[in-house]
Amino acid sequence: MSTAKLLDPYLGKVITAFEGGIVTRVINHPHDTSRVFAYEVTFHLRHPRVAAVAAQKPPLHFHPYQEEYIEVLEGRLAVEVEGVEHVLSPGDSEFKLQPWCNHRLYSPVTDVTEVKGYDDGWDGEKTVFLLSGQDTDEMFRLDTVFFENWYAYQDLVVVKGQKIDLVQVMSMFDAGGSYLSLPTWIPFSRTVARGLGIVVGRWVGGVLGYQPFFKKWTTDWDLACRKMEMSIFHRHFADREGIGEHGA
């Protein structure tokens, strides 16, 4: 059973990353108000910060608890699912990512004319798409608290040059109901990956001082604290005054 729909304190907020290269606007989903989050995301593909990492695909990951939905409004977007690349353009139907599927999103390097058999006139300047997710009663899930903190952490790595910390990533991902994919040849790879995410990201990470959310990055800090208070490994981070923040 999904949670009751409450007024979203993030509605209308604009979250920027990569010095404006990625802009995310929090909206009400135009077709389904039951979605736990809905964003209009713009990738400015020729922005220096975005162009610098264009050849690097984000990590494969999966969400055990929620369906995720993608609808391209402008340009095109690649969605890799279980090793197969799907190139989406305006006019395509909403693309659904099922729970547990290994996937990632990125700007495609594939020529869309080859894939679709026609030229859609896209100039490569930007891609705009709707990203939304299914509601769930799970303690940790994809929502704006997660995305706000994840974008901010990526900025530390991409813009400020901080070395990526895998435990910090796993801590944030676990709190966002997400887990880094393992090679599919590993038996029960998804179950193992989820277990590692919980053990390393939540249990070990919590003991070592890795927190999933940070007051300096979070608009609704009270909500972040309520989420962390639901885990014995994160309760000590739920400081509503923000004193003694650890990690990133």
Protein Blocks (a to p, Z undefined) as FASTA:
>chain_A
ZZdddddfkgopacdeehhpaccdddddfkbmkbfbdcdddddfkbmklmmmmmpccddd
ddfkbccddddfehcddddeehiacdddehiacddddehiacdddddfbdfklmnopaeh
ighlaccddddddddfbfbdcdfklmmmmmmmmmmmmmnopacdfklmmmmmmmnopacd
ddfklghklmmmmmmmmmmmmmmmmmnopafbdfklpmblmlmmmmmmmpmklmmmmcfk
opoiahZZ
